[in-house]
Amino acid sequence: MIEKLGEKCEIDGVQYLLQQMKVEGVSCSEGVFISVINSYQRVGLAEQALKMFYRIREFGLKPTVKIYNHILDALLAENRFSMINPIYSNMKRDGMEPNVFTYNILLKALCKNNRVDGAYKLLVEMGNKGCAPDAVSYTTIVSSMCKLGQVEEARELAMRFGSGVSVYNALINGLCKEHRIEEAFWLLCEMVDRGIDPNVITYSTIISSLCDVGNVETSLGILGQMFVRGCNPNIHSFTSLLKGYLLGGRTHEASDLWNRMIREGFLPNVVAYSTLIHGLCSNGSMDEAVSVSYQMEENSCPPNVTTYSALIDGFAKAGNLLGASQTWNRMISNGCSPNVVAYTCMVKVLCQNNMFHQAHSLIEKMAFENCPPNTVTFNTFIKGLCGCGRVDWAMKLLDQMKQYECLPNITTYNELLDGLLRVNRVKEAFELVTEIEKCGIQLNIVTYNTILHGVCRAGMVVEAFQLLGKMLIEGTKLDAITFNIIIYAYCKQGKVNNAIQLLDRIRGGGDWNPDIISYTSLLWGICNSGGMQEAFIYLQKMLNEGICPNFATWNVLVRSLFSNLGHLGPVYILDDIMANK
């Protein structure tokens, strides 16, 4: 009876029956007491379970290794690490020898605390005390080492003590997390050579990793290998393939895979549905995404907060405030509490529609709903404000962030720098840079590019090159945006030859290839210096490299051509017509 009540989380009933047993003098068995501990664990009351454990003798029972294991496991489930060691000490003081289950709980506790060295020492202790570690022991340590980036050490440990499929799975997962797919393949081959059959987790891990980088074709090859070896895929295998297709914008193939999955009897879970919805939203198929979310409800798989967040974010990217608001209201009415991601997505769509006061109110509401805003939430709000020139309000948010114990990061400051430079508040921007450096936050390439672009736009080309010098001295790796800004700066100064030399030199080094922005800036500079013939030479070079001119490129060339002919009148008339459309 106690076990059945515990399974239904009827804690009051469990306590009542246990008390009745005590009153009536009925001895409590080991199995019944373990059911009581498990009942507390199910409802997250490990401390209450511990109190009951200390009263064990009141119920005519002495602690056993099995009971100790269950109380340790209950404490571990709630990360009550400080309580685990005293209980283990009590166990040894009671003269009980820990078994492999005890050690595995202790190993998990140490690994959860990232104390891998301690876990390794415990593993050695197990062997010294004649308690042979099992697959769970090795898998626990190997998984933890891989999570900490110690893949090589984990592999060495696994090879030294022998490894089964679960240990190999942990190693393969560790390699895949570091994008070392080729080495994961070698481990897969090694498993087969050693007569260890890879299971669905092995294959699904590799499929997921391949799909994360858009390599769906190889993933399909792995799926084929699964079938050949008699290993049936599961819903996770198909969900990973689905994600791969959607990341590549291959929505039709994703839809075909989804239909095949249903036909073959795989019932989609909330993760599969959310993956499909997120992919459809990312590809702009909002109507289809909403339709799938209603299918979830019809199939008794209610959307969760991740599903709703994907829909709200999709509507935000489409600038659809109505769709986002309807989804938000639907989420609330269905009893699904928004998390920080959902709130942040809603802040984003409100900012896109210049509803800054509503966005701010929503952020303040988050704290009352026990879901405080994080740095990403504030960065989203700051970006929206700066994009509309509301820089003063954005700057004040730095103080508000401290109230919520949110630390500004380099992204926060990059958005503020961009906002200040957009309205030519250059002096304040440089003062903010000084503040960033005082806080010990490292400037990144985005920071430098933001400042370079801002000072060039303000006509401060000399300062731009001074900053460039600082970047080179500090060893900052320049990217395509940096090079394009420099080319524009040279052209703005009339130093077109310098721009051409830079473009040719860097292209020759293989570090960077010019793009449409590089060529358009260069053509603008050449045309301004009156070199129409040279402009057409670089236009041809651009075409030869497979770069198609865009509207801005043709605009530069046509204006320059008319200017050289002395006929800018038609261009101004065309500008007026376009402005009045």
N, C-alpha and C positions, 0 to 999 in steps of 0.2 A: 504493500500500500504506500509506504514512504517513497519507494522508487517511482511509482506512478505519479504521485503528487509532485515529486521533484522534477520529473520530465515535463510536467505542465507548469513548472515554476510557481507552484502553490507553496511558498515558503512558510506561511502561517500554519497551514495544515501539517507540514513536515514537523515544525516545532511542537505543535500540539500533540501529535502522536508520539513523538520522542519523549515528551514530558509525561504522557500517560503511561508509557512503558516504565519510566523511572518510578512513578507513583505506585504502580501495580507490581513492582519488583520483577518485571520481565527483563531478562538479560538481553543486551543488544549485541548482535553478532557483528563480525568484521564487515560482512557485506552490507548490512543495514547502515552501519556508521559511514562507510564509504559512500553510500547513496546520499546520506545527509551532506557530506562534504561536497559531493558533485552538485547537489541542489543549490548550495550557496555559490558555487563557482559559476553555474549557469546564469545567475542573476547579478554577477559581479560583486559578490559579497565575500571576498576571500578573507578579510579581516574577521568577519563574523564566524567563518568556518574555523579560523585559527582559535578563536575564543572557545568554540565548541570542542575543539581538539584538546585544549587544556583541561576541559571538564570530563574527559573520556572515562576516567575511573568512576565517576558518579553513575555511569550507566553499566557498571559491572564488566568493563572491558579494559584490556591493556593495549597500548600502542603496538602495532606490528610494522614490519618493513613496508607492507602494502599500504597501510593507512598513512604512514609517513610520506610515501611516494605521492599519494593523492593530495595531501595537504601542501606538499612542495609544488606540485603541478598547479594547484589553485592559486598559489602565491605568484608563480611564474606567469600565469595567464594575465595577471594584472600588473606585471612588472614590479612586484613588491620585493625588489632584490635585497633590501636591507634586512628583511625578515627571513630570508632563505637560509643564510649561513647559521644563525642561532638555532633554527630547527634542525639543520644537519648536525650541528654540534650536540644537540639534545639526543639525537638518534644514536650517535656514536657513544655518548655517555650512558645510554640505556643498554649498551652492549650489543647493538644490532649492526650487522654487516650490510652496508649498502649493496644493492644488486645493480644490474646493468640499467634498469629503469631509473634508479636513483641517480646514477652517474649521468645518464642522458639528460635528465632534468637540470642537473648542475651545469653540465656542458652548455645547454641552451641558455641558461641564465648568464653564464660568463660571456658567451658569444653575443648575446643581446646587448651586453655592456661593452662590446668591442674589446674584451679582454681575452684575445685569442691565445696569448702566451700562457695565461692561467689555464685556459681550456686544454692546451697541449700538455701542460704539466699534469693535469688531472687524467688525461688519456694515458700517460705513462704510469701514473699511480694505479689505474685500473689494472693494467697488465701486471704490475708488481704484486697486486693483491689477489691475483688469480681470477679476476673478473674480465673476461675477454670482451673488448669493445665490439659492438655489432655495426651493421650498416648505418643505423641511425647515428651512432657516435661519430663515425668518420664523416658522414654526410653533413652533420651539424657543423663540424669544424671546417671542413672544406668549403661549404657554402659561405660561412662567415669570412673566411680568408679571401675568397673571391670578391665578396662585397666590399672588402677593404682594399681591393686592388692587388692583393698578394697572390695572383694566379699561379705564378711559377712555384712559390713556396707550397701552395695547396697541391699542385700537381706532384711535387716531390714527395709530400706527405702521403698522398694517395698511392703512389707507386711503391713506397716503402712498406706500407701496411697491407697492400692489396686492395682492390676496389671492385665493387659491384656496380650494377646499373645506376643506382641512385647517386653514387659518388661521381661516376662519369657524367651524369646529368648535371650535377653541381659544377663540375669543371667546364663542361660545354657551355653552360649558362654564363659562367664567369668570363670565358673567352668571347662569347657573343656580345656581352655587355661592353667589352672593350673593342668591339668591331673586328675581332681577330677570327674572321669566319673561316679562313683557310685552315688555321690550326684546329678549329672545331671540327672541320671535315676529317682531318688526320686522326683526331680522337675517335670519331665515329668509325673510321676504318679499323682503328686499333681495337675497338670493342668487338667488332665482328671477327677480327683475326684471333682474338683471345676467347672466342666462343661465347661472348656476352651479347645477348640479343638486345639491341636498342628498343626502347618502348615508345609509346606515343608521346611521352614527355620529351624524350630525346629529339625525336623528329620535329615536334611542334616548336621546340626552342629554336632550332636551326631555321625552320620555315619563317618564324616570327622575325628573327634577326635579318634574314635575307629580304623579307618584305619591308622592313623598316628602311632599307636603303633602296627600295624600288626594284629589287631583282626578283620579280615574280616568276620569270621563266625557270630559273634555277630552283625556286621553291616548288614549282610544279614537278620538276624532276625528282626532288626529294619526296614529294607526295607519291609519285609513281614507284619509287624505291620502297616506300612503306607498304604499298599494296603487294609488291613482289615478295617481300619478306613476311607477308601475312600479318602485318600490323595495321589495324584499322584506324583511320584518323578519327578525331573527336571534334566537338564543336569549336575547341580552341584552335585546332589546325585550320579549319575553314575560316574562322574569324581572322586569323593572321593573313591568309591569302586575300580575303576580302579587303583588309586594310591596305595590302600592297597594291591591289588594283585601284583603289580609291585615291591613294597617295599619288599615283601616276595619272589621275584624271580619267581612268578607263572605267567609266560608270556603267557602260553597257555590259562589259565583261563581268563587272562586279554583280550586276543584276542577274546575269546568267548563272554565275556561281551560287548566288543566293537561292535561286529557284531550284538548282540541282541539289543543293544542300537540303532543302525542304522535301524534295521528291525522294531523297534517299533516307528520309526519316529522322534527320537531325533537327531537333526542336531548338530554335534560337533562344538563347538566354538574354538577359538584360545587357550583357557586355557585347554580344553579337549585334543586337539591335542598335545599341548606342554607337558602335563602330560604323555601322551602315549609315546611321543618321548623321554622324559627324562628317563622314566622307561626302555625303550628298550635300550637306551645308557648305563644306569647303569648296565644292565644285559649283555652287550657286543653284543647286536643284532644291530650292526651299519647299515648293509645293509637294514634291515627292517625299522629302524628309518629314514634313508634317503628316502626310498620309501614312507613312510607316509608323510614326509615333502613335497614331490612332489604332493601327493594326496591333500594336503591342497590347493595348488595353483590351481589344477584342479577343486576343489570344491569352488572356490572363497573365500577362507579363507587364505590370505597370511600369511606366518610365520612372527612372530615378533622377536624382539631382544632376547627375552627369549628362543624362539624355536632354533634360531641359536646358542645361547650360550650353550644350552644343547647338540647340535650336536658337536660343537667345543670341549667341555669338554669331550664328549664321545670319540672323536678321540684322544684327548690328553691322556686319560687313556689307550687307545689302542696303544699309541706311533705312531699314524698314522699322520705324518706331512702333507702328500699330501692331505688326506681327510679333515683335519682341514683347510688347505690353500684354498682348493676348496670351502669349506663352507663359509669361510671368504669372498672370492671374490664374491661368489653368493649373500651373504648378501649385500655387497656394491653395486653390480650391480642392485639389486632389490630396491635400494633406502632406505635401512634400516640402520640407523646410529648405530654403535656399542655403547654400554654403558660400564661402568667400568667392569662389569662382563665378557662381551664378550672379551674385551681387556685383562683382567687377564687370561682368559682361553687360549688365543693365546700366551701370554707370557709364560704360563706353557708349552705348546707344543713345543715352540721354545727352551726353556731351556732343555727339555727332549732330544732334538736333538743337544745339545751343541752349539746352535746358539745364544750365549749370546749377541753379538754385535747387532744382529737384534732385540732381545728382548729389549735391552736398547733403541734402536732407536724407537721402538714402544711405549715405556713408555714416551719418550720425545715428541712423536707425540701427545699423549693423551692430553697434556696441550694445544697444538695448536688447537686441535679439540674441545676445551671447555669441555673436559671430563677428568679432572685431575686424576692421579692415586691415589689410596687410600692405606692404610696400608696393606691390603690383597694383592694388586698388588706387592708392594715391598717385602712382605714376600715370595711370590711365586718366585720372581726373586732371592732373597737371598738364598732360599732353593736350587734352581737349581745351583747357583754358589758354595755353600758350598758342595753340593753333588759331585762336580767335582774338589774339592780342590782349587777353586778360592776364597779363604777366604779374601785376601787383598782387592779385588774388592768389595766383599760383605760388608766388614767393612766400606769402603768409602761411601756406599749407605746410611749409617746413616745420613751423612751430607746432602746428596741429598734429603732425606726424609724431612728434615727441610725446604728446599727450596720450597717444595710443601705443606708445612704446614701439613705434615703427622707425627703423633706422633708414634714412635716405641712402640709396646706393648710387652708383655711377650713372645708371639710367635716369634716376630722378634729376640729377644735376645736368645731364645732357639735354633733357627736355627743357629745363629752365634756361640753360645757355642758349638753346635754339630760340626760345621765346624772347629773350632779351635782345639777341642779335637781329631777330626779325624786325624789331622796332628801333634798330640802330642805337640801343643802349649799350654801347661797346664798353664804356668804362666800368659799368656795373657788372658786365659779363666777366671782365678780367678780375674784378674784385671777388666774384664768385669762384673763379678758378683758384685764387689764393686761398679761399675758405676751404675748397675741396682738398687742396694739398695739405692744409693744416689738420684736416680731419684724418689724414693718412690714407685717403682713398686714391687709388692709382688711376690716372687718366688713361683712357683707352683710345683706340684709333677713331672711334665714333666721336669722342670728345674733341680730338684734334681736328677732324674733318668739319665738325660743326663750327668750330672757331674759325678755321680757314675760310670756309664758305661765307661766314658772317662778315669777317673783316674785308674780304674781297668785294662783297656786295656793298659795303660801306665805302669802297674806294681806297682802302688802306692796304694797298698791295705790298708796300715795303714791310709792314708789320706781318703780313702773311708769310713773306719769305723768311723773316726772322723766326717765326714760329716753326716753319719748315726746318730751319737749321737746328732748332732745339730738338725736334722730333728725331732727326738723323743722329745727333749727338747721343741721345738717350737710347738709340737702337730700336726705335719704334718701326715696325714693319709697315711700309706704305701699301695701300690697297688701290683698287681701280678708282674709287671715289677721290682719293688724294691726288692721284695723277691727273684726273680730269679737272680738278680745282686748280692745280698748278698750270695746266695748259691754258685754262680760261684766264688765269691771272696774268700769264705772259702776254696773251693776246690783248687783254685789256690795257696793258702797258705799251702795246704796239711792238713788243718784242716777239714777233711771229717766228723769226728764225730760231730763237731759243725754244719755242714751243715745238717746232718741227724737229729740232735736234733731240729734244727730250723724248718725243714720241718714237723716233727712229731708234734711239739708243736703248730705250727700255724694251721695245718690241724685239730688238735683236738679242737682248739678254734672256728672253723667254719668261720673264717674271710676270709679264702683263701683256695682253693684247688690246689694242684700242677698240672701243665700241662706238655706238652711234653718237653718244654724248661727246666723246673725244673728237671725232671727226667734225661734228657740227660746230663745236667751239673753235676748232682750228680753221674751218672754212669761214666762220664769222670773222676771225682775226685776219685771214688772208684777204677777204673781200674788203674789209675796212681799210686795208693798206693799199687797195687798188689793184690787187693781183688777180684779176679774173681768170687769166690763162692758167696760173698756178692752182687756182681754186678748182678748175675743171680737171687738172691732173690728179689732185687729191680726191676728187669725187670719183674718178675712175679707179683709183687705188682702193677706195672704200668698196666700190661695187665688186672689184676683183676678189676682195676678201669675204664676199658674201654678206656684206652689211647693207641693208636696204635703207635709203634715205627716208626720213619721216617728215611730218608736216613742218617741224622746226627747221630741218635741213633745207627743204625747198624754199621756205620762207626767206632764209638767209640769202640763198642764191638768187631768187627772183628779185628781191629788194635791191640787191647789189647790182644786178643786171640793169634794172630800170634806172637806178641812180647814176650808173656810168653813161647811160644813154640820155640822161637829163630828163627823164619822164617819170618822176615819182608821183605825179598827180593821180594816175589810175590806181596806184597802190593805196593812196589815202582814201580814195572813193570806195575801194573795196573794203578797207578797214571800217569805214562808216556803215556800209551795208551790213557787214558781219556783226557789228556792234548793235545794230538796231533789229537784228533778226529775233 
